[in-house]
Amino acid sequence: MDWLPNLSAAPLAVSILGVIVVLTLAGQVVLATRVRRSAMHEQLDNGAISGLIAAVVGIFAIAAGLTAVAGWGNNVDAATRVGREAAAITVLYHALGGYPEPLQTESKQWLTQYVHNVIDKEWPILQEGKVIGGGVDVLDSLQRKLHVFEPGTEGQKIIHAEALASFGRLLDVRRSRVQSAEESSLPRALWVVVILLGAIAIAGCFLLHIEDFWMHTVITMLVAAPIALVLFFIAVTDRPFQGGITVSTQPYQAVLDHVIAVDVARRAKEKASR
């Protein structure tokens, strides 16, 4: 199922719905027609078949429901980790404001560049389903800047300790966010179970004894349609950084717009007033 997350919501819905409709119609033409011509219904009536379909649909509903909850939970967890990273960036940026010049300006520029890299470089990689390489050159450069600084006063020692602690928290939440992007997809075995249960439920409809072909098709489609919708929801939420419902870069953009841009404007105004 690796190709599913590469589709946006609309093409994904059309693909899943189209495949299920085609397979259902093919089953109606090939299997249901033969069943109607056989003597199967002399031994098994529609009541027994309906009970079987209801049981399978019930099992599918439980399995698909748990799978959908797991997929949505992965999305919520990934969004939470992104929000935590944006918050850590904000805290660190404010902590850097306590350093003397030129270290303050240089360190803030490195952190600003990191935010741009996350939005412009890392996110497209995540959306393609690729693994981010270990290199975070911008953070490495910022770390070196902070580590070589030697506080000269007690106040600078406090500020430096807070900045280093904030930097450590940023590294932790970044690692957590990258991990969620790489490991949050649903297991393939779970996909296989859900798809097979849905296929069995639809196939059970082919055994119904209904003389009119189109009426039989409509009834089968009424069973297949909810199964297709559930499969679509699971697929669209399977991977938080790919496909239809994805984690947004808005928290990082908010840091750029409401924290960094405001600080840059304030400092430019102060410099101009001197």
Secondary structure, 3 states (H helix, E strand, C coil): CCCHHHCCHHHHHHHHHHHHHHHHHHHHHHHHHHHHHCCHHHCCCHHHHHHHHHHHHHHHHHHHHHHHHHHHHHHHHHHHHHHHHHHHHHHHHHHHCCCCCCHHHHHHHHHHHHHHHHHHHHHHHHHCCCCCCCCCHHHHHHHHHHHHCCCCCHHHHHHHHHHHHHHHHHHHHHHHHHHHHHHCCCCHHHHHHHHHHHHHHHHHHCCCCCCCHHHHHHHHHHHHHHHHHHHHHHHHCCCCCCCCCCCCCHHHHHHHHHHHHHHHHHHHHHHHHC
